[in-house]
Amino acid sequence: MSTLNADLLRGLFDTLPPDERSRFVADLTGAAAPQPPPKLLTMEEVASRFGCTVRTVQRWCRDGELQTIKRGRLIRITEDSLYARTTRGGD
């Protein structure tokens, strides 16, 4: 690669916001760009979105209807599992 092209790419790279840089490199190299971490919600947030009680959300988690992530005592629900539940039409 010529010095002019390398300088042009470096200048373009420097103008990108940090979160876009990995996608830029992935496009150039053909590698897969890293996926952002899933958005995690509390049971209260999920209950508020669905207009139900926290107890109902706990039941959905227990029955495997919502994907959960447990870190110590904290239980979080992935936003993707909410989308999956609404598209498949839960009760």
Protein Blocks (a to p, Z undefined) as FASTA:
>chain_A
ZZklmmmmmmmmmmpcfklmmmmmmmmnopacdddddddddfklmmmmnopafklmmmmm
mnopaccddehjbccddfklmmmmmmnopZZ
